[in-house]
Amino acid sequence: MTFHSPAYLFLMLLLIPVIGWYIWEMHKTDASLRLSSADVLGKQPKSLRIYLLHVPFVLRVAAIILLSLALARPQLSNRWQSESTEGIDIMIAMDISGTMLAEDLKPNRLEAAKSIGSDFVIDRPNDQIGLVVFAGESFTQCPLTTDHAALVNLFKSVEFGMIEDGTAIGLGLANAVNRMKDSPTKSKVIILLTDGSNNRGEIDPQTAAEIAKTYGIRVYAVGVGSHGQVRIPVPTPMGKQYMTMESEFDEQTLRGIAATTGGEYFRATDNKSLKAIYEQIDQMEKTKIRVREYSKRTEYFAPFLLAALLCLLCEILLRYFVLRTISN
């Protein structure tokens, strides 16, 4: 409930001096009579006029209150809104080559990428998101979908050895572009996540970047891996052994891909920085939500006005008919 003209509610402040004046007049006009005994008066039945003596004044006060409310025009507002969502197409192209098993991220680069990528998917319910994996070759693990529960399950099933080892960055990027090029969505993004240098595939990474640019697709390139030496598990006949290698990859190529497509390049050296990168991308690629709000107002001054008039009518009837006094 709201009021169209709430200033009229201040009229009720006039009641303070009116009530004060009434109490003063009642006190001033009190009569006194000396009697030897009040027992006789106590046995006399009280007249109805005694009970109704102050009712006209109460009715007048109520009429002023109700009239103030009516002038303020109380209104009941019914509000509703309609939303239209314009999502973003996001394809995650993830490297699953052997070097992604390096344990500088915990428990390793691949598992960290899967876990943090899944959280990113869950936090964007209005977008179509898909997953492409690549090593020596590339394939689509999940096409663009809004069924994010299914996509998260497919994230979990990704593991090293699904495809031939190697690092075909250009092929993985081209596969992701091919999966979203025909989408009618205005905003299209690829998150390219790798820790190596392109050494396999028939498509050069820069050529794939030019194709992405042609279709208006931005690429956020993420280089995964800390600086310095890292340990990588290697299966042997004696069981799992570790080898130490230098954590290096072709950052220049990744920077070039991002610059060509209007995206950005990031370097993730640990789990915390990788999560921060996904959060930064999440902030840069906001889903557009248009909200239209409608409201309908219904006037409710009439009941208050009728009640005020009824109070005035009752006051007149009581004052001039029931409580009427005859003076000489």
N, C-alpha and C positions, 0 to 999 in steps of 0.2 A: 504494500500500500504506500503510495506517494501522494504529495499534495502539489497541485498546480500553482497555487498562490499561498505558500506557507506563511507569508507576512501577516495574514489575517488572524493567525493563531495568537498573535500578541494581544488581540482584543480581550482575551481571557485574563490579562493582567489587570483589566479594569475591575475585575471581581474583588481584588484585594481591598481597595477602599470602600467598595459597596458593602462587602460583608462586615468590614470594620465599622462602617456607619450604622448598619443594622443592629449590630451587637450593642453599640453605644446608645442608640435610641431605645432599645428594649430595656437596658439598664436604667436609663433616665426616667422612663415612664412607669417603672415599677411602683405600685401603690402599697401603702402600709395601713394596717388597721389593727388597733389595740383591742384585744378580747381577753376576758377573764379566763377563758378556757377554750382550747382548740378542739376539744373532744367532739363538739357538735359538728364542726366543719369536717372532721375526719370521717363522720358517718354519712356525709352527703355524697350521692353518686356524682362522678365527674361527667360533665357535659361533653358531647362529641366535639363541640367548638374548641374545647381546651386542646384536644389532640390535633386538631386541624389548624391551630393558630399560626404555626410557622410554615405550613405547607405552601402557601402562595409564594413566600419568599424563596423557598427551595426550588419551586417550579420556575420562578423567574431566573434564578442562577443557572438552572439546567438549560433553559431556553437560550441564554447568552452563550453558554458553552456549545450547544448544538448549532446555533447560528454561526458562531466563529468557525466551526468545523465545516459547515456548508459553504461559507464564503471562501474557505481555503481550497475547496474543490478536491476532495479525496478521489484518487484514481487507483485502479488496480491494473497493473501492467502485466501482460502475458508476453514473455520474450522467448524467442527461439532463434536458432542459427543454422545455417547450412554451410558445410565445408566441402571444398573441392581440392583434392590433393594432386599435385604434379610431381611424381616421383622421379628418381634418377636411375639410369641403368648403370650398374657397376659390375665389371668383370674382374675377378682376381686371377692373375696369371702367376702361379707359384712354381718356383724351381724345386724339384724333388731329387736332384742329383746327389751323388755320394757325399760331396762336401757339405751338404746341408745337415749331415749327421755330426758335424763339429759341435763340441760341447761348451763353446764360449757363451752361448745362450743356454738356458736351462729348461728342460733336460738336454735338449740340443736345438739347433736352429730350426729344423723341420717341425718338431713338436711345438716349439714356441710360436712359430708362424701359424700353425693350425689352431692353437688355442686362442691366440689374440685375434686372429682372423675371424674365428667363430663368434667371439664377443662383439666384434664390429658388425657382423651380420645381424645378430640379435638386436642390436641397438638401432637398426634402421628398418623398421617394420613396413614403411611405405614404399620401399625401393625394390626394383627387380635386381637381383644379384645372382651371378653365376661364378663358376670356378673352372679354370683351365690349368692343367698341370703340364710341366715339361721337364725333360732331362735331355737325353739324346734325341728324343722325338717329343711329340706333343699330342694330347687328346683332351677332349672336353669331359671333365668329371661331372659337371652339372650345368645345363644351359641356364639362361636367365629365368629366374623364377621368384615368385613371392612366397613360395612355400619354404620359409626359412628353417623350419624344423627339419625338413628333409635335407636341405643344403648343409646344415650343421652335421647331420649324420654322415653325409658324404665327405665332409671335411675330415671327420674322425677316421674314415676308412683309407685315407691317403697314406701311403708309406713308400719308403725307398724300395726300389726293385720292381715297381709296377711296370716300368718301361725301361728300355735300354739306357745305360748311364751315359752321361755327357751333359753339355749345356748348350741347348739350341734356343738362345734368347729370342732371335729373330722369328723362329718358327712358332714359339709360344705366344709372342706378341701378335703375330699375324693370325693365329688361330683365334685369339681373343677378339681381334677386330672383326674377323669373319662372323663371329657369333652375335655381334651386336650392330653391325653396319646397316641392317635393314629395319632396325627398330624405329618406330615413329616417335619415340621419346626424344625431347629436345636436348636434354643433358645426358652425355655418355662419358663414362670414366673407366679407365683401366688402371688397376693397381698392379704393377709389375714388380715382383719380389724375387730377387736372385742373389747369389753370393759368388758368382763366377764370371768368366769371360766367354763370349760366344765361340764355340769350337765345333759345333755340329749344325746340321740343317742346311737347306738350300736357300733360305731367305736371310739376307743381311739385316741386322737390327735397325740400321738407319733407314733401309728401304721399308721395313714394316712400320717405322715411325711416320714416314711420309704417307703411307696408306692410311694410317690412323688419322693424320691431319686432314686428309681428303674427306673423310667421313665426319669431321668435327668431333673427334674423340680425343679427350685429354688423357695423358698418361702420367701417373705419379710413379716414378721409379724409386724403388727402395733397395739399397744395397745392404745386405745382411752380413754382419761379421765384425768382430773386434779387431783392433790393430795388433800386429805382432804375431807370435806363433800360437797355433791352436792344436788341440788333440782331436784326431778323428779315429773312430773305431774301425778296424779292418777284420773281416772274418778270415780265419786261417784254419788249417787242419788241427791246430793246437787249441782252437777256440778263438774268442775275440781278443785281438791285440790292438794296441794303439800306435798310430804313427803321428809324428809331429810335422806340421807344415806351416808355411807362412800364409797368413790371412790376407790375400791380395785378390783383387778383381778389377775389372775394367770399369772404373768409375767414369771415365771420360765418355764412354759409349752411353752409359745410363744418363749422364747429364745431357748429352746430345738428344737422346730420345725425349726426355722431359721438355727441353727447350723447343724442339721442333713442334711438339703437340700442344704447347701452352700449359704444360703441367709443371711439376717441380721434382727435384731429386732430393732424397733423404738418405741418411746413413744410420742404420740401427746397429749399435755395438753391444747391446744387452737387451734383456726383456723389457726393462723399464723404458728405454728409448724407442723400442719397436711399438710398444703400447702408445707412447706419446705421439708417434708418427700417425698411427691410425686415428687417434683423437683429433689431431690437427687436420687430417683429411676430412674427418667427419664434420668439423667446423666449417671448412672451406666449401664443402659440397652439401649445403643445406637443402632439404626437401621443401618445395614451395607449397604452402597451404593457404588457400584463400578462404576467408571467413566472411560471410554476410549475415548480419544480425537484423532480425525483424522484431517489432514490438507492436502490440495492440493495447490501447488504453481504454478502460471502461470507467465512465463517470459514476460516482456514488454520492454526489451531494444531495440528491433528492430525498433519500431516507432521513438524513440529518435535518433538512429543512422542514419536512413534514413533522418530525418529532418536535422541533422547536415550536412550530405553530400549535401543535397539540398541547404542549406545556403552557403556552400563553393562553390558549382557550380555557384550559383547566384552571389556571390562575384567576382569570376573569370570572368564571362561574363560581369559584369558591369565595373570592373577595366580595363580589357584588350580590351574591344570592345566599350562599350558605353562611358566610361570616359577615354579612352586612350589618352595619350598626346604624341606629336611628338617632339622630341628634335633634335637639330642639332648635 
